Amino acid sequence: MEKQEIRTFGRRHGKKLSTRKQQLIANTLPGLLPRNIKNNGDLILEIGFGAGEHLRALAAERPDAEIIGAEPFMNGVAALLSAITSESDNTVRAEYKNIYIWPDDVRDLLRDSDLKFNQIWVLHPDPWPKARHEKRRLLHSEFLNIIGRALRPNGEIIIGTDHWEYFDWIVNQIPETNLCAEIPDIAVIKTRYQSKNMAETAAPKYLILRNKN
């Protein structure tokens, strides 16, 4: 069956990459694809990891878990690769040996594998604040159901955004899903997107979603 192309509204490429980053994508990235993941212990997914600050923190805090980052923006992928590898020989540093990278639309990964996750993180997705762009938002009910089906029993989806209108919009999507929600009191490592805080809000808001029993 021919693969159906999924439309993405985010950029795939930004400014030209350095020679080292081009080499990392060509030579190091193929070995970090999640196709050979063991999937025996805890498995964590971060969707849209940006430059990878939170993903790296997860890997360091959870050396027992396998961590997959999904990010279609190649400059973000290159930034993560640069941060987790040695400059001398481009090998992955020991504390990041549990990181895998999916440099494409996460829906392709979930559709073509049987991976099941203990946690799925989505931090600071593009809020597409203009009304005419609302359809471009990632966390609509259909997508939430897709990632909900990739959870293990008692698994959780953790969502964070500093755009409070988007937060309310996500909450309003939940009745159309097979998920239930709680609003936790948690602190998460700052990412460069949170630091920008384009919405100029006091702090990010978070949701934890779980499948209904």
N, C-alpha and C positions, 0 to 999 in steps of 0.2 A: 504494500500500500504506500502510495506516495506521501511523503511527509508534508503536512499542512504548515505553511509559513505563518508564524505568529507575528503580528504587527507590534513593534515596540516604539514608543514615543520618545524614549530617551536617546541621547547621542551614543553612538558606538565608538567613536574616536574623537579625541581632542587634539591638543598640540602635539607636534612631532616628538616621538620618544627618543631618549638618548640611545647611544649605541649599546650600552649595557642592558638597558631595559628591552631593547629589541632582541638581544641575545637571550635574555631570560624567557621571553615569550616563545622564541623559537626552540630553545633547547631545554629549559627547566620546566616550563608549564606542562608539556605533554606527560611528564612523569608524575604530575600532581592531579591529573584528572581522576575523578572518583569512580571510574569504571572498574577498578580492581579493589575497591574498598571491602574490608572484611565484613563489616556490618554485624559484628558479634557483640560488642559492648555498647556503651552509650553513643548515640549518634546525634549530632547537633548541626543544624542548618542555619546560616544567616543569608537572607535574601537582600541583595543590594548593599554590599558591604562598603561601598565608597572607596576610601583609601586603606581600609582594613584595620583601623585602630581597635574597634571592638572585637573583631574576629581574632586578632592577635592576643588580646586580653583573655578571651575565652580559651584559646589554645594553651596559654600559659597557666591559667587557673584550673583547667580540666585536662591534665596530661593523660588521664585514663580514657578520655572520650576522643572520638574521631570527629573532626570539625570540617564541614563543607561550606565554603563561601561561594555564592552564586552572584555574578556581576557581569552584565553584558558590556559595560563601558571599559574598553581595553586600557585606557590610561589608569583607571583604578586598579585593574588587574596587575598592570606593570608596577604600580606603586606598592602593592602588597608584596609582589615577588621581590622587589628591591629590598623591602624591609625585613623579609624573613630569610634572606640568603646572605652568605658571606661575600664581601666584595672581592676577596682574593681569588675565589674559584667558583663563585655562583652556586655553591651547594647550600641546601637548606640547613639552617642552624638547628641545633639539637632540640631547643625548646619549642620549635615549630614543626617537628616531624609529623604531628598529627593533623596538619592542615592539608585539605584538598581544595581544588579550585575548579568551578564550573564557569567558564567564560562566555556564558550565553544565557538565553531565556530559561529561567528555572522551570517553567512548565514543560520544556523538552526533557529535562532531567527527570522530573517526577513521572512523566508519561512513559518514558522508556526504561524505567527501572522499578524495582520493588523495594526501594529503600524506605524505611520507616524511622521516624525521628522522635527522640525524647523531647527536644525543644526545637522550635523554629522561631528565629528572630527576624523582625522587620523594623529597622530603626530609621526614622526620618526619611520616609519615601517622599518623592516629589508630591507636594499637595495640589499642584495644578489649580491655583486659587481662582483663576478667572472662570466665570460660570460657563462659558462656551467650551472650556477644556475639561469639564467635570468628567466626561466619559473616558478621559485618559487616565484617571486615577487607578492605581494598582489594586487597592484593597476593597474592591467591590465584592458583592456577595458570591459571585461565581468563583472568583479567585480564592476567596476565603474557604469555600467548600473544597477546592482543589487541594490546598495545602492542609486542610483539616483531615482529608483522607490519607495524608502521608504521615499522620501522627501515630505513634505507638499508643497502646492503652495507657491512660493517665498522662499522655504527652500534652505539651502546652505550646501555644503560639504567643509570643511576647511582642507587642507592637508599641512603638514609641514615636511621638511626633510633638513638635513645639508649635504646630499650627492647630489651634484649638477648634477652629471651624471644621477642619478635616477630621479631627478626632471625633467630633459630634457626628459627622457624616458617616464615619466608620461604625460608630455605635448604632446608627440607624440602619446599617446593612445587616446587622447580626440577626434580626428576626427572620431574614430570608435565608439563613444558613442552618446547618445542623450543629451549631456551636453555642456555647453559653459563655458569658463574660463576667469578669470581675475587674475592678479598678484597684490595683495594688499600690502600696507605698514602697517603691523601690528606687534605688539610685543606680544609674548605669554610667559607665565610663563615657566621658565626653568624646564625641566625634567632631571632625571639622565642620560637618553640617550643623550640628548642635551649636558649635561655637559661633557660627555665622548668625543663627537665630533670625532668619529673614522676617519671621512673623513678629519679632520683638515682644514675645510673650514672657511671662515671669519664669516659667520652667516648662520642660516637656511634660506631657501626660502619657500614661501608659495603660495598656489593656493586657490582660491575660485571657486567652480563649482556650477552651477545651471542648472536646466533642461531648455532646449530650449522651447520657447512658441509655 
